[in-house]
Amino acid sequence: MKITGIANRLKEGFQMYSLTTLFRRGPGGSGVLASLGCLTASLLLAAMLLTAMPATPAHADSDPSGASIGTAADVVGATANAPTKDDLDKLAPTEPLASKLADVVGHNRISINMVWTLVCGFLVMFMQAGFALAETGFTRAKNAGHTMAMNMMIYGIGMLGYWICGFALQMGGVGGVAALGGGGALDSEFTVTLLGKTFGLFGTKGFFLSGTTYDAVIFSIFLFQMVFMDTTATIPTGSMAERWTFKSFVVYGFFISMFVYPLYANWVWGGGWLSALGSNFGLGHGTLDFAGSSVVHMTGGVAAAAGAIVLGPRIGKFNEDGTPNAMPGHHVPMAIAGCFILAFGWFGFNAGSTLAGSDLRIGVIATNTMLASAAGAMSSMCYMWARYGKPDISMAANGLLAGLVAITAPCAFVNSVSAVIIGLIAGILLCVSVLFVEQKLKIDDPVGAISVHGVNGAWGLISLGLFADGTYGDGANGVAGAVKGLFYGDASQLMAQIAGVVTNTVFVFVVMFVFFIILDKITPLRVKREHELEGLDQHEVAVMAYPEFTLTKTHR
């Protein structure tokens, strides 16, 4: 599309959006500031797109079609009986067909891995529906539309923010992904040198997926990493539900996807400084998080805690003496269905993190994932049954998720017995944490996101440092040997895991707490009292989830 065409369309848009609409207030309009804010954001995005357009054509060093990805080099070392590079070099002069066949096999192997990665990414994307149903079911009917709207729109908001700069900051210096046969254009990391050691802080390649990053492999990496980021961004919508203004939520969505999530993710997954604790200081293999207990879930849970503290509790949640009142969700079956969708999508979350359908460890990973979720549901149900005399199905559903969150980091490195132990502890931790957060800290978390994702995200990272059994992970983060935890003889791996937990807690909480306070000064973070009492569906979003429940004034 030509630039003049875009300019003409923007001009037409301005003409259609009259001054009357800009300054209209009341039920039909939100006033000049909100309108100008939306227009400014749209124009800013359009300007950035115009800036990126000249860089989007295929670069000489990229392969957007994927035709040249996967060669004979990707056959070497693929299995125990695979040919070596010397074997292929000797065959090439006398058997050119063999060399060509090796190229085809290499291409097919990479194709299998890419299809596996993409399909697993699609499964993780579907988890957004699970979050939407779970959070909406665990909140009240008068806010169901608002809660669902946040879960829907964070998908688009987060994706655009991540595409603009989040992906570049996270993965811009990762140096490619061997299992996918490429991505070498992601070769620029901002680093600092201290004590003679190099520490990566953030990537600098991949903005707008343009230039040399217009590449089939890199686009696949983007899709898979983006849906992980969106999971993180979704988590605080549960802890801050029923009192959060939609416009401040939109600003939050861009902030966490463009800066907060990408930075910590870079430090663990993008070749950053936490991943180098092993090669730099001998702490095991550096901080390891196979599929995101800390990178995804703990980041979301800690951000949720910061937001819930700044936002304050819902009206009526706590009495004057500080005792909490129950505010049950309006549709427990909806929430349970959402939890099952999440559990299904989690197979893509964990097993997909191999980025390789040819890595047969996926069977162990998927089974460990399933076992931990069952153990988490069982232990949380038993805990509540023993303490209160009846099983609490909503807590058991969250226990299922807690087990999944906890096993996400160690799923590839532990055996089945350890997976069950990790899940059992996760379910108990969930129950204890939910009660502690509500009764002692006086934090109102409608869906238990802080405990499910924050607390058990930390437990998942630490459990890897305890239970990793030395059967997987040889060469992880550039360190020779398989990954072992404390119970298998390597205390240093546990130290690296603790470093990851401390870093995540301090970095994410401080940044998000300050962000929410500043945002609250610019535009109110919390809805008006009367709006909160009447329900956010009537005041924050255009469509009510249950209009038949709402009393409206009629004229005769």
C-alpha atoms as one frame of an Amber mdcrd trajectory, in Angstrom:
protein
   0.000   0.000   0.000   1.325   3.424  -0.906   1.898   6.045   1.776  -0.434
   8.505  -0.002  -3.233   5.969   0.209  -2.758   5.607   3.954  -2.704   9.380
   4.371  -5.971   9.744   2.450  -7.644   7.139   4.634  -6.482   8.879   7.800
  -7.839  12.160   6.430 -11.214  10.585   5.714 -11.238   9.191   9.233 -10.711
  12.644  10.704 -13.546  14.067   8.610 -15.923  11.342   9.739 -14.997  11.841
  13.388 -16.614  15.236  13.947 -15.857  17.763  16.641 -19.317  17.127  18.032
 -18.346  13.532  18.770 -15.032  14.584  20.257 -16.591  16.852  22.845 -19.785
  14.904  23.493 -20.311  13.684  27.047 -22.832  11.498  28.773 -24.068   8.053
  27.778 -23.182   8.533  24.117 -19.608   9.699  24.530 -16.705   9.640  26.915
 -15.486  13.204  26.505 -12.651  14.966  24.781  -9.775  13.459  26.725 -10.721
   9.842  26.149 -11.559  10.488  22.497  -8.344  12.362  21.831  -6.441   9.634
  23.644  -7.868   6.955  21.362  -7.164   9.052  18.272  -3.630   9.809  19.423
  -2.927   6.132  20.076  -4.268   5.193  16.645  -2.201   7.878  14.929   0.900
   6.863  16.861   0.482   3.262  15.768  -0.089   4.380  12.171   3.066   6.498
  12.315   5.101   3.581  13.609   3.733   1.387  10.834   4.745   3.974   8.252
   8.219   4.011   9.768   8.471   0.233   9.627   7.117  -0.193   6.091  10.375
   0.560   4.230  12.087  -2.211   6.194   9.520  -4.948   5.592  10.634  -6.261
   2.158  12.621  -9.475   2.280  16.244  -8.972   3.256  19.034 -10.801   1.453
  19.979 -12.597   4.675  16.433 -13.699   5.557  14.291 -16.537   4.240  10.616
 -15.599   4.459   9.528 -18.574   2.331  11.432 -21.163   4.370  12.651 -22.888
   1.203  16.308 -22.818   2.262  15.735 -23.733   5.897  16.847 -27.203   6.965
  19.869 -28.785   5.292  22.127 -31.787   5.678  23.663 -30.026   8.675  20.362
 -30.554  10.511  20.670 -34.319  10.072  24.010 -34.476  11.871  23.491 -35.451
  15.500  19.730 -35.748  15.124  19.767 -39.334  16.428  22.315 -41.788  17.782
  22.751 -43.342  14.327  22.784 -40.104  12.344  25.662 -39.509   9.923  28.471
 -37.255  11.033  29.660 -34.208   9.120  32.732 -36.205   8.026  30.474 -38.927
   6.614  28.580 -36.415   4.505  31.753 -34.643   3.351  33.256 -37.951   2.156
  30.082 -38.886   0.264  29.616 -35.548  -1.476  32.262 -35.947  -4.281  31.253
 -39.484  -5.285  27.591 -39.639  -4.254  26.021 -36.237  -4.961  22.536 -37.751
  -4.717  23.218 -38.864  -1.142  24.177 -35.322  -0.256  20.973 -33.996  -1.812
  18.898 -36.583   0.024  20.539 -35.518   3.281  19.451 -31.944   2.535  15.882
 -33.144   2.002  15.916 -35.141   5.238  17.289 -32.124   7.094  14.577 -29.883
   5.647  11.874 -32.389   6.600  13.208 -32.696  10.133  13.067 -28.938  10.581
   9.595 -28.895   9.010   8.370 -31.405  11.600   9.787 -29.260  14.389   8.252
 -26.086  12.993   4.806 -27.652  12.563   5.031 -29.001  16.117   5.975 -25.575
  17.460   3.179 -23.813  15.588   0.474 -26.321  16.555   1.530 -26.089  20.199
   1.406 -22.309  19.872  -2.158 -22.612  18.594  -3.015 -24.694  21.687  -1.554
 -22.042  23.973  -3.522 -19.355  22.137  -6.721 -21.322  22.913  -5.840 -21.052
  26.609  -7.046 -17.461  26.343 -10.588 -18.858  26.160  -9.881 -20.853  29.305
  -8.709 -17.779  31.192 -11.755 -15.828  30.018 -14.196 -18.488  31.212 -12.396
 -19.157  34.503 -12.046 -15.512  35.500 -15.568 -14.596  34.410 -17.080 -17.565
  36.242 -15.224 -16.723  39.447 -16.475 -13.102  39.417 -19.967 -11.641  39.840
 -22.626 -11.465  37.130 -22.772  -7.666  37.061 -19.130  -7.553  35.936 -19.078
 -10.590  33.631 -19.003  -8.599  30.393 -16.190  -6.369  31.651 -14.097  -9.327
  32.799 -14.632 -11.123  29.500 -13.776  -7.938  27.573 -10.415  -7.628  29.337
  -9.575 -11.250  28.588 -10.482 -10.760  24.955  -8.722  -7.461  24.347  -5.480
  -8.296  26.131  -4.891 -10.764  23.316  -4.846  -8.030  20.676  -3.298  -5.296
  22.812  -0.520  -7.539  24.080   0.194  -8.942  20.637   0.634  -5.515  19.055
   2.849  -4.285  21.882   4.978  -7.415  21.684   5.243  -7.076  17.894   6.352
  -3.440  18.141   9.265  -3.971  20.529   8.608  -6.706  23.105   9.836  -9.549
  20.915  12.990  -7.638  19.994  13.821  -6.909  23.639  13.258 -10.540  24.612
  14.652 -12.545  21.713  16.721 -10.082  19.704  19.999 -11.563  20.895  19.106
 -15.232  21.302  21.259 -16.189  18.311  18.813 -18.512  16.593  17.103 -21.777
  17.504  18.894 -24.924  16.337  15.775 -27.105  16.498  14.081 -24.807  13.980
  17.117 -24.574  11.723  17.529 -20.826  11.711  16.780 -17.512  13.342  20.405
 -16.457  13.234  19.404 -12.878  12.461  18.469 -12.538  16.140  22.088 -11.797
  16.941  22.155  -8.462  18.739  22.095  -8.286  22.545  22.859  -5.221  24.670
  25.390  -6.371  27.252  27.490  -4.998  30.088  30.801  -6.343  31.357  31.443
  -6.623  35.087  34.236  -8.500  36.836  35.371  -9.699  33.456  32.008 -11.373
  32.802  29.455 -10.467  30.138  25.834  -9.987  31.151  23.031  -9.723  28.602
  20.284  -7.213  29.415  18.009  -7.013  26.365  17.900  -7.762  22.663  18.025
  -5.144  19.926  16.883  -7.014  16.788  13.352  -7.855  15.676  11.416  -4.603
  16.019   8.226  -4.891  13.924   9.585  -8.257  12.646  11.211  -6.313   9.839
  14.509  -6.296   7.945  16.551  -9.460   8.434  13.946 -10.750  10.907  11.383
 -11.073   8.089  12.126 -14.790   8.178  10.013 -17.963   8.379  11.808 -19.328
  11.438  11.737 -16.026  13.301   8.043 -15.554  12.557   7.396 -19.014  14.039
   9.420 -18.141  17.135   7.445 -14.906  17.443   4.092 -16.695  17.338   5.096
 -19.215  19.981   6.641 -16.631  22.297   3.791 -14.168  21.809   1.109 -16.506
  23.147   3.263 -17.122  26.226   3.520 -13.377  26.794  -0.251 -13.033  26.427
  -0.724 -15.569  29.212   1.337 -13.373  31.520  -0.567 -10.245  30.542  -3.910
 -11.960  31.205  -3.186 -13.015  34.787  -3.626  -9.599  36.514  -7.063  -9.154
  34.914  -8.314 -11.722  37.427  -6.796 -10.235  40.574  -7.878  -6.707  39.588
 -11.322  -7.688  38.318 -14.570  -5.883  39.227 -13.000  -2.474  39.943 -10.474
  -1.677  37.181 -11.142   1.071  34.630 -10.939  -0.221  31.094  -8.813   2.654
  29.779  -6.110   2.106  32.408  -6.237  -1.606  31.598  -5.457  -0.791  27.949
  -2.377   1.222  28.957  -1.269  -1.624  31.226  -1.607  -4.114  28.364   0.865
  -2.234  26.212   3.298  -1.622  29.078   3.650  -5.210  30.267   3.878  -6.643
  26.740   6.387  -4.087  25.476   8.734  -3.840  28.456   8.189  -5.786  31.695
   7.619  -9.312  30.405  10.244  -9.094  27.618  13.036  -7.976  29.939  12.739
 -10.782  32.482  12.070 -13.278  29.684  15.288 -12.147  28.002  17.283 -12.750
  31.160  16.112 -16.387  31.314  15.169 -17.380  27.740  16.864 -14.824  25.523
  20.472 -15.414  26.512  20.419 -12.816  29.289  22.342 -12.673  32.523  20.304
 -15.136  34.601  20.785 -17.858  31.995  24.543 -17.193  32.145  24.900 -17.765
  35.896  26.177 -21.248  35.093  28.774 -20.337  32.485  29.823 -17.183  34.360
  29.801 -18.328  37.992  29.375 -22.101  37.979  25.818 -22.058  39.323  24.539
 -25.202  37.637  23.222 -24.457  34.160  22.144 -20.952  35.128  18.518 -20.159
  35.889  16.416 -22.738  34.054  12.698 -22.456  33.396  11.687 -24.990  30.783
   8.235 -23.640  29.932   7.590 -20.626  32.122   6.821 -21.132  35.834   8.653
 -17.884  36.504   8.942 -16.243  33.089   5.214 -16.508  32.407   3.292 -17.299
  35.580   5.332 -15.733  38.350   5.691 -12.539  36.330   1.921 -12.391  35.927
   1.281 -13.288  39.557   3.688 -10.701  40.957   2.251  -8.038  38.640  -1.208
  -9.080  39.839  -0.153  -8.565  43.457   1.208  -5.087  42.728  -1.967  -4.110
  40.889  -4.339  -5.480  43.526  -2.477  -3.614  46.285  -2.560  -0.269  44.473
  -6.167  -0.754  43.373  -7.440  -1.772  46.794 -10.183  -4.277  47.702 -13.678
  -4.364  46.258 -16.374  -2.506  48.152 -17.685  -4.762  50.904 -14.842  -7.268
  50.775 -13.510  -6.415  54.233 -15.375  -5.369  57.365 -14.199  -2.541  59.596
 -12.338  -5.022  61.795 -10.502  -6.390  58.751 -12.324  -9.699  58.521 -13.063
 -10.734  54.929 -16.469 -11.417  53.426 -17.032 -14.085  50.813 -17.885 -12.792
  47.334 -18.605 -15.983  45.398 -18.444 -16.098  41.637 -21.678 -16.235  39.673
 -21.006 -19.307  37.498 -18.811 -22.055  38.928 -19.528 -24.496  36.044 -18.212
 -21.851  33.607 -15.066 -21.481  35.697 -14.528 -25.254  35.856 -14.919 -25.520
  32.085 -12.331 -22.756  31.722  -9.901 -24.651  33.936 -10.235 -27.764  31.773
  -9.551 -25.715  28.639  -6.445 -24.359  30.342  -5.329 -27.878  31.279  -5.750
 -28.990  27.665  -3.812 -26.014  26.322  -1.051 -26.675  28.841   0.105 -29.673
  26.811   1.095 -27.175  24.127   2.595 -24.920  26.770   4.950 -27.512  28.234
   5.570 -30.142  25.564   5.721 -27.437  22.899   8.615 -25.760  24.667  10.941
 -28.385  23.233  10.399 -26.495  19.935  10.975 -29.917  18.383   8.529 -32.668
  17.539  11.604 -34.825  16.992  12.576 -34.479  20.672  10.965 -37.594  22.119
  11.197 -36.205  25.638   7.775 -34.726  24.837   6.182 -37.934  26.151   7.786
 -37.469  29.566   6.919 -33.773  29.603   3.249 -34.302  28.753   2.815 -37.092
  31.301   4.533 -35.124  34.072   2.273 -32.189  33.261  -0.852 -34.323  33.592
   0.270 -36.007  36.813   1.157 -32.748  38.561  -2.209 -31.215  37.695  -4.061
 -34.217  39.134  -1.955 -34.107  42.299  -2.591 -30.382  42.717  -6.347 -30.810
  42.402  -6.344 -33.734  44.841  -4.253 -32.100  47.570  -6.170 -28.806  47.470
  -9.492 -30.655  47.648  -8.308 -32.739  50.607  -6.923 -29.699  52.426 -10.173
 -27.754  52.201 -12.199 -30.878  53.055 -10.137 -31.505  56.181 -10.208 -27.870
  57.274 -13.817 -26.929  56.541 -15.643 -30.254  56.429 -16.563 -30.123  52.740
 -14.593 -30.280  49.502 -14.396 -26.921  47.714 -14.615 -27.584  43.980 -13.532
 -24.053  43.068 -10.385 -24.440  45.160  -9.789 -27.877  43.629 -10.022 -26.310
  40.161  -7.454 -23.720  41.162  -5.391 -26.567  42.633  -5.395 -28.185  39.201
  -3.971 -24.952  37.785  -1.496 -24.620  40.656  -0.085 -28.060  39.875   0.244
 -27.082  36.228   1.997 -23.823  37.064   4.439 -25.573  39.394   5.390 -28.341
  36.949   5.902 -25.909  34.060   9.545 -25.158  34.915  10.763 -28.675  35.847
   8.514 -30.792  33.575  11.378 -31.861  31.282  13.897 -32.528  34.034  12.063
 -34.683  36.609  10.584 -38.182  36.877   6.937 -39.017  37.497   7.259 -39.434
  41.273   8.806 -35.988  41.556   6.074 -34.550  39.323   3.389 -35.872  41.671
   5.226 -34.537  44.736   5.574 -31.120  43.086   1.848 -31.097  42.292   0.815
 -32.200  45.792   2.857 -29.425  47.382   1.470 -26.921  44.865  -2.117 -27.723
  45.868  -1.368 -27.219  49.570   0.597 -24.045  48.858  -2.371 -22.693  46.935
  -4.819 -23.136  49.814  -2.467 -21.750  52.446  -1.503 -18.824  50.229  -5.082
 -17.874  49.298  -6.041 -17.704  52.970  -2.856 -15.829  53.911  -3.213 -13.254
  51.126  -6.832 -12.574  52.056  -6.809 -12.839  55.851  -3.336 -11.581  56.761
  -2.242  -9.326  53.897  -5.801  -8.009  53.282  -5.346  -8.216  49.523  -8.512
  -8.811  47.512  -7.798 -11.314  44.738 -11.148 -12.450  43.264  -9.755 -15.450
  41.361  -6.683 -16.383  43.421  -4.240 -15.372  40.678  -1.526 -14.298  43.109
  -1.471 -17.721  44.747  -2.006 -19.850  41.638   0.524 -18.090  39.433   2.790
 -16.041  41.692   3.393 -18.368  44.635   3.360 -21.579  42.619   5.426 -20.019
  39.859   8.130 -19.489  42.469   7.669 -23.023  43.778   7.974 -24.428  40.268
  11.293 -22.698  39.665  12.687 -23.852  43.011  11.417 -27.412  42.550  13.571
 -27.763  39.435  16.601 -27.016  41.595  15.521 -29.796  43.962  14.191 -32.625
  41.781  16.035 -32.457  38.411  17.320 -36.025  38.026  20.160 -35.682  35.512
  18.468 -37.443  32.583  17.901 -34.402  30.364  19.313 -30.998  29.506  22.896
 -31.772  28.507  24.416 -28.526  27.243  21.586 -26.304  28.461  22.676 -22.653
  28.509  26.088 -23.693  27.221  26.981 -25.841  30.239  28.065 -29.443  29.653
  26.303 -32.284  31.422  22.671 -33.006  32.237  20.692 -30.916  34.712  20.738
 -32.108  38.336  19.041 -30.674  41.401  19.927 -30.713  45.081  18.486 -34.195
  45.679  20.667 -35.546  42.869  23.919 -33.947  43.918  24.004 -30.361  42.589
  23.224 -27.629  45.116  24.474 -24.943  42.732  21.486 -25.403  40.417  19.181
 -24.617  43.329  21.128 -21.392  43.951  20.603 -20.357  40.336  16.880 -21.056
  40.669  16.606 -18.992  43.852  18.382 -16.138  42.073  15.665 -16.267  39.422
  12.885 -16.144  42.023  14.415 -13.189  43.872  15.079 -11.281  40.650  11.549
 -11.798  39.374   9.951 -10.763  42.659  11.968  -7.577  43.063  12.042  -6.471
  39.431   8.428  -7.156  38.491   6.873  -5.967  41.749   8.813  -2.703  41.964
   8.321  -1.793  38.305   4.619  -2.682  38.228   3.870  -1.075  41.601   5.451
   2.214  40.504   3.748   1.956  37.112   0.286   1.516  38.633   0.810   4.431
  41.028   1.929   6.750  38.218  -0.880   5.573  35.949  -3.393   6.232  38.723
  -2.172   9.838  38.887  -2.644  10.265  35.133  -5.974   8.479  34.770  -7.928
   6.837  37.604  -7.082   3.183  38.027 -10.306   2.460  39.866 -13.881   2.982
  38.730 -16.253   5.339  40.540 -17.944   3.985  43.659 -21.439   4.083  42.168
 -20.230   2.340  39.025 -18.624  -0.430  41.053 -21.834  -0.952  43.025 -24.039
  -1.014  39.932 -21.670  -3.176  37.898 -18.978  -2.428  35.356 -20.948  -3.915
  32.477 -23.220  -0.871  32.573 -20.486   1.734  32.735 -17.172   0.426  31.373
 -18.133  -1.688  28.349 -20.867  -1.293  25.772 -22.483  -4.716  26.175 -23.854
  -6.327  29.331 -23.348 -10.059  29.774 -26.791 -10.476  31.353 -29.028  -7.569
  30.274 -32.135  -9.344  31.555 -30.797  -8.998  35.106 -30.558  -5.200  34.844
 -33.353  -2.838  35.811 -33.858  -0.081  33.246 -36.131   2.932  33.308 -39.026
   2.743  30.856 -41.438   5.438  29.668 -45.156   4.928  29.117
